[in-house]
């Protein structure tokens, strides 16, 4: 098995992870969460979205979060931006990296953005070039690559074409996303082989949801093709509000534990990552799905019980 020596984990918990949570999370908790993530060794953290509060109330405090977090050397903080108004907000809040997003399926794109794919690409003209001119880096998500909750199967050619279009605009990296968690390793290999035939491997990332428990297997398929950037959310937070049935993102804890056990470096302290997951679970008010987190907490509980019996 040919695998990379090092993988970059792109943490999306503070944005993609929190956007669908029912309990309102105070700004101070979000900032403390981001600081905890910075201390783990993560080098890329998506912290919020400059979207209308009408659409995602949980992220209404985007400017307060962006202005309130520390800028730690070696850590890139990014924010999702849907339009020019969002870009202006991101610039005013001091963001140095943004992400834009669209879907590979027309129906999901219309449900998510209220535009056709063609209209979305045109609208990116008001976001991507001005952002680059302002000295920002721009990343992009292509959603529903492996399946759409409304249309079913999605032609891989759509993702190939969109990746080429986005890179031509100046986007430095395109995250190929399994928004509803239906991909399997064979499908991942088929789609990525086509995408990588048209784009350098360093310009491609992957973003998996764990709806059917295949996210880690899908990561291995991507790694074997040379992909070295993987999106994940600490604890397995998240789920797309415009993708019915989508469960949480791939848990950063599970991903890092697997990578380390395979001898692949990440620069991330797994123990500190678990503490960040515990912090998130406390303020969202429910257990998180990360399997590594559950095993770790179970191990700690057993150790406490043994200590109590010994006493």
FIPANU-361801 format. One record per residue (C-alpha): residue in three letters; chain; x, y, z. Coordinates in steps of 0.05 Angstrom, whole numbers. Layout:
% FIPANU-361801
R  residu  chaine       u       v       w
R     ALA       A       X       Y       Z
...
***
This chain:
% FIPANU-361801
R  residu  chaine       u       v       w
R     UNK       A       0       0       0
R     UNK       A      31      66     -22
R     UNK       A      15     120      28
R     UNK       A      41     191      42
R     UNK       A      88     204     100
R     UNK       A      48     264     124
R     UNK       A     -24     288     120
R     UNK       A     -54     356     132
R     UNK       A    -119     356     170
R     UNK       A    -165     415     154
R     UNK       A    -209     424     215
R     UNK       A    -280     447     200
R     UNK       A    -313     436     268
R     UNK       A    -324     509     288
R     UNK       A    -361     522     223
R     UNK       A    -387     460     189
R     UNK       A    -391     424     256
R     UNK       A    -431     477     294
R     UNK       A    -476     504     238
R     UNK       A    -529     450     247
R     UNK       A    -529     446     323
R     UNK       A    -596     462     356
R     UNK       A    -568     493     419
R     UNK       A    -542     564     411
R     UNK       A    -468     565     428
R     UNK       A    -443     629     461
R     UNK       A    -388     667     425
R     UNK       A    -341     659     483
R     UNK       A    -348     584     480
R     UNK       A    -334     584     405
R     UNK       A    -271     625     416
R     UNK       A    -247     579     472
R     UNK       A    -261     520     426
R     UNK       A    -220     549     370
R     UNK       A    -162     564     418
R     UNK       A    -164     492     442
R     UNK       A    -160     469     370
R     UNK       A    -102     515     356
R     UNK       A     -65     483     415
R     UNK       A     -71     413     386
R     UNK       A     -23     426     329
R     UNK       A     -76     434     275
R     UNK       A     -51     483     222
R     UNK       A    -117     497     186
R     UNK       A    -182     514     222
R     UNK       A    -246     539     190
R     UNK       A    -276     582     245
R     UNK       A    -342     610     219
R     UNK       A    -384     631     158
R     UNK       A    -400     702     136
R     UNK       A    -471     682     117
R     UNK       A    -537     716     133
R     UNK       A    -562     700     204
R     UNK       A    -629     685     170
R     UNK       A    -599     622     139
R     UNK       A    -553     598     194
R     UNK       A    -570     632     261
R     UNK       A    -515     592     297
R     UNK       A    -462     632     260
R     UNK       A    -493     701     267
R     UNK       A    -433     721     311
R     UNK       A    -384     710     253
R     UNK       A    -350     778     260
R     UNK       A    -345     773     336
R     UNK       A    -313     705     331
R     UNK       A    -265     726     276
R     UNK       A    -243     788     314
R     UNK       A    -240     753     381
R     UNK       A    -196     694     365
R     UNK       A    -120     697     371
R     UNK       A     -78     691     309
R     UNK       A     -28     637     328
R     UNK       A      35     633     286
R     UNK       A      33     574     238
R     UNK       A     -42     567     241
R     UNK       A     -87     590     183
R     UNK       A    -158     610     202
R     UNK       A    -210     610     147
R     UNK       A    -283     627     138
R     UNK       A    -337     607      89
R     UNK       A    -362     664      45
R     UNK       A    -425     659       3
R     UNK       A    -423     726     -34
R     UNK       A    -391     794     -40
R     UNK       A    -425     819      23
R     UNK       A    -396     761      61
R     UNK       A    -327     775      31
R     UNK       A    -330     847      55
R     UNK       A    -347     822     125
R     UNK       A    -289     772     123
R     UNK       A    -240     826     101
R     UNK       A    -264     874     155
R     UNK       A    -256     820     207
R     UNK       A    -183     807     187
R     UNK       A    -191     739     153
R     UNK       A    -133     717     110
R     UNK       A    -166     656      78
R     UNK       A    -237     643      55
R     UNK       A    -275     586      23
R     UNK       A    -330     587     -29
R     UNK       A    -379     531     -41
R     UNK       A    -425     500     -93
R     UNK       A    -454     433    -110
R     UNK       A    -441     383    -165
R     UNK       A    -516     371    -171
R     UNK       A    -564     425    -195
R     UNK       A    -620     410    -146
R     UNK       A    -576     412     -84
R     UNK       A    -543     476    -109
R     UNK       A    -611     509    -116
R     UNK       A    -634     486     -47
R     UNK       A    -568     507     -15
R     UNK       A    -552     572     -52
R     UNK       A    -616     588     -90
R     UNK       A    -577     591    -155
R     UNK       A    -561     546    -213
R     UNK       A    -490     521    -218
R     UNK       A    -476     568    -276
R     UNK       A    -504     627    -237
R     UNK       A    -461     608    -177
R     UNK       A    -398     607    -218
R     UNK       A    -415     675    -247
R     UNK       A    -427     702    -176
R     UNK       A    -359     676    -155
R     UNK       A    -331     730    -201
R     UNK       A    -351     780    -147
R     UNK       A    -316     740     -93
R     UNK       A    -255     702    -115
R     UNK       A    -216     754    -156
R     UNK       A    -228     810    -105
R     UNK       A    -208     764     -48
R     UNK       A    -143     746     -83
R     UNK       A    -131     820     -99
R     UNK       A    -139     834     -24
R     UNK       A     -83     784      -9
R     UNK       A    -128     727      13
R     UNK       A    -123     653      -5
R     UNK       A    -187     621     -32
R     UNK       A    -208     549     -22
R     UNK       A    -271     516     -51
R     UNK       A    -319     460     -33
R     UNK       A    -354     420     -86
R     UNK       A    -412     386     -50
R     UNK       A    -453     324     -66
R     UNK       A    -397     295    -110
R     UNK       A    -413     223     -93
R     UNK       A    -489     228     -88
R     UNK       A    -545     279     -81
R     UNK       A    -603     273     -32
R     UNK       A    -650     297     -87
R     UNK       A    -620     270    -152
R     UNK       A    -585     207    -130
R     UNK       A    -522     190    -171
R     UNK       A    -479     248    -194
R     UNK       A    -437     245    -257
R     UNK       A    -362     250    -239
R     UNK       A    -352     294    -300
R     UNK       A    -388     350    -263
R     UNK       A    -336     350    -208
R     UNK       A    -279     347    -258
R     UNK       A    -307     407    -296
R     UNK       A    -321     447    -233
R     UNK       A    -251     433    -206
R     UNK       A    -221     460    -271
R     UNK       A    -266     521    -270
R     UNK       A    -250     538    -197
R     UNK       A    -175     530    -206
R     UNK       A    -178     575    -268
R     UNK       A    -210     629    -223
R     UNK       A    -151     625    -175
R     UNK       A    -177     577    -122
R     UNK       A    -116     543     -92
R     UNK       A    -151     480     -67
R     UNK       A    -216     444     -83
R     UNK       A    -246     399     -30
R     UNK       A    -283     341     -62
R     UNK       A    -341     329     -15
R     UNK       A    -387     271       3
R     UNK       A    -441     314      34
R     UNK       A    -489     258      51
R     UNK       A    -438     204      66
R     UNK       A    -457     153      12
R     UNK       A    -388     143     -20
R     UNK       A    -350      78     -19
R     UNK       A    -275      68     -31
R     UNK       A    -284      42    -102
R     UNK       A    -326     103    -120
R     UNK       A    -275     150     -87
R     UNK       A    -220     119    -129
R     UNK       A    -261     126    -193
R     UNK       A    -279     199    -181
R     UNK       A    -211     222    -156
R     UNK       A    -174     188    -213
R     UNK       A    -214     231    -261
R     UNK       A    -205     295    -220
R     UNK       A    -130     284    -211
R     UNK       A    -121     273    -285
R     UNK       A    -139     347    -293
R     UNK       A    -113     378    -228
R     UNK       A     -48     372    -188
R     UNK       A     -56     329    -127
R     UNK       A     -36     385     -79
R     UNK       A     -96     425    -105
R     UNK       A    -146     371     -84
R     UNK       A    -173     355     -15
R     UNK       A    -228     307       8
R     UNK       A    -286     318      55
R     UNK       A    -325     257      79
R     UNK       A    -386     248     123
R     UNK       A    -393     184     162
R     UNK       A    -467     170     150
R     UNK       A    -455      97     131
R     UNK       A    -391      86     170
R     UNK       A    -346      88     108
R     UNK       A    -310     154     118
R     UNK       A    -243     126     143
R     UNK       A    -242      73      88
R     UNK       A    -255     128      37
R     UNK       A    -197     167      66
R     UNK       A    -150     108      55
R     UNK       A    -173     104     -18
R     UNK       A    -157     179     -26
R     UNK       A     -89     171       8
R     UNK       A     -70     115     -39
R     UNK       A     -80     164     -97
R     UNK       A     -34     215     -64
R     UNK       A     -85     262     -33
R     UNK       A     -54     292      30
R     UNK       A    -107     342      55
R     UNK       A    -168     315      91
R     UNK       A    -225     355     121
R     UNK       A    -252     333     188
R     UNK       A    -292     359     248
R     UNK       A    -269     345     319
R     UNK       A    -313     294     354
R     UNK       A    -353     282     290
R     UNK       A    -393     347     296
R     UNK       A    -436     369     239
R     UNK       A    -484     354     183
R     UNK       A    -508     396     125
R     UNK       A    -574     432     139
R     UNK       A    -592     427      65
R     UNK       A    -577     353      58
R     UNK       A    -632     312      91
R     UNK       A    -603     250     125
R     UNK       A    -531     275     128
R     UNK       A    -499     257     193
R     UNK       A    -436     285     224
R     UNK       A    -370     297     190
R     UNK       A    -313     249     194
R     UNK       A    -287     257     266
R     UNK       A    -218     289     269
R     UNK       A    -203     244     329
R     UNK       A    -217     180     290
R     UNK       A    -178     205     230
R     UNK       A    -116     225     269
R     UNK       A    -117     161     310
R     UNK       A    -119     120     246
R     UNK       A     -65     160     212
R     UNK       A     -18     156     271
R     UNK       A     -29      81     278
R     UNK       A      -9      75     204
R     UNK       A      55     113     216
R     UNK       A      30     176     180
R     UNK       A      49     242     212
R     UNK       A       0     298     224
R     UNK       A      34     343     276
R     UNK       A     -28     337     319
R     UNK       A     -29     319     393
R     UNK       A     -84     267     398
R     UNK       A     -94     276     474
R     UNK       A    -105     351     465
R     UNK       A    -153     336     408
R     UNK       A    -194     292     454
R     UNK       A    -197     350     504
R     UNK       A    -223     396     449
R     UNK       A    -276     344     432
R     UNK       A    -297     340     505
R     UNK       A    -302     416     507
R     UNK       A    -347     416     445
R     UNK       A    -391     361     473
R     UNK       A    -401     402     537
R     UNK       A    -426     465     501
R     UNK       A    -469     430     449
R     UNK       A    -501     389     504
R     UNK       A    -496     319     476
R     UNK       A    -448     262     464
R     UNK       A    -407     265     400
R     UNK       A    -402     206     353
R     UNK       A    -326     199     350
R     UNK       A    -308     127     362
R     UNK       A    -239     143     388
R     UNK       A    -269     194     436
R     UNK       A    -318     142     463
R     UNK       A    -263      90     471
R     UNK       A    -218     140     506
R     UNK       A    -272     163     554
R     UNK       A    -290      90     568
R     UNK       A    -218      73     583
R     UNK       A    -214     132     632
R     UNK       A    -278     110     666
R     UNK       A    -253      39     675
R     UNK       A    -187      65     704
R     UNK       A    -226     108     754
R     UNK       A    -268      49     776
R     UNK       A    -206       6     786
R     UNK       A    -174      62     826
R     UNK       A    -236      69     869
R     UNK       A    -238      -6     883
R     UNK       A    -164      -5     900
R     UNK       A    -175      51     949
***
